[in-house]
Amino acid sequence: MTIFERVKRLHLPVGEYVVIGAGILEALGLRDTRDVDVIVKPRLFKKLRESKKYKEEMRWGKIFLFGEDIDIGAKLDWENYSTTIEEAINTAMIINGIPFLNIKETIKFKKAMGREKDTRDIKLIKGYLKKHPLTDISAK
């Protein structure tokens, strides 16, 4: 199942969420992801939490909801990275109807996370950008 199919089956309302992390790498054909990381607006997070469809866990000092192959959070503030959900949604790259954290923000986010896999992802993104400048990518 593609990332687009995985996100669309969630039936999340447009303008209320953005796919973060490596999701954009799969959307651009750079690598597959094992799960989909989504950040949603607080009102939607509350509704999803109350639905009891997802397992709830505390990670990195934040509450996340977990499904079969989905991780849902309500905040984009990390120790070395912070932006508002509204800003992330408003500047998202729309690919096949799905909003992804834009490439520039994804690089900042992955630098802040600083894991080995993030470093590899940044290299993949930079390689992609050499072949496809941002002006060639349709953005919202």
N, C-alpha and C positions, 0 to 999 in steps of 0.2 A: 504494500500500500504506500502511495507517495505521501509526502508531507502535506500536499494540498488536500488529498482525500482524508488524511487523519485530522486535519484542522476543520475541514468543512463538515465532517460528521459530528463535530461538537455543537454545531448550530449556534455559535456565539454571535451576538449582535454586532453588526458593522459599527465601527467607531468606539467600541467598548474594550478592544483588546489589541495586542500586538504580539507577534511571535518573536522571541529573542534567542540569543545563543547561536547555536550552529544551524538553526532552521534555515537561515538565508543561504548557507553553504549548500544544503541539499536543494533548495529552490533554484539555485544557480548551476546545479549539476557538478559541484566541486567535491562533495562527499555525502554519504548517507548519514542519517542520524538515527540513534536508537530510540529516542523519545522526542517529544515536542515540548519546548518550554514556552509558556504563554504568560504574559502579564495582563491582568484585567483591571478595569476600574473597580474601586472599592465596593460600589453598589452591586456589581455583578459578582464579585468575589463572595460577598455575603450571601447572595442568592444561591450560588453554586455550593457554598459551604453548608447552607441549610438544607440543600437537596439530599445530602447524605450519600450522593453517588460516588464520592471520592474519599479516599483515605486522607486523614489529616496528620501532618507531621510538622514539628518545629525544626528548622534548619537555618543555620547562620543567623539565629535570633529572630527569624520570621516564620510565620505560619504558611505552609504550602499545602495544596491539595494535589493528590496523586491518583491518577487513573492507570489504566492498562499501559499506555505509552504516552502519557501526558503529565506534565508538571505545571501547576497553575499557581501563580503568585500574585500579590497585589501591590508590590513595591519594587522600584528599580533603584533603590538606594543601597549601595554597598560601601565598604570601607573606602575604596579608592575610586568609586564611580557613583554618580547620582544624576538622575534626570527625572522629570515628572512623567507620569503615565501619559498625560495629555500631550506633552512635547513628543514623546516617543510615537504616539498614535498619529499626531499631526504631521510628522516628518517621515512616516513609514514609507518604505518602498512597497508598492502594491504589485505583486506578482501572481498572476492567475487568480486575481480577486482576493488574495490573502495579504494582510499587512505584516511586513517584516521590519524589525528594527533596521534602520538604514545602514548602509555599509560603513560609513564613517563612524557612526555610533557603535556599531558592532565591534569595530577595531578598538575603540576606546574601552568598551565594556570588557573585551577579551584581554586587553593589556592590564586592566585593573584586576581581573580574576587571576592572571599570572600563572595559570597551570600549564603544564607541558602541552596538553592538547590545545590550549588557547594559542600558544606560540605557533604550533603547527597550522592552526586555522588562520591565523593572521598571515602567515606565509602564503597559504592558498588564496586568500582574498587579494593580497598584493599582486600575486601572479595573475589573477583574474583581471584586476584593474589595469594591468599593463596592456592586456589584450582588448579590454572593453572599458574605456574611460566612462566615468559616471554619466557623462552626457549621452551615452548610448543606451543607458538603462532607463526604462520608463519608471518614473517615480510619481508619487502622488502630488 
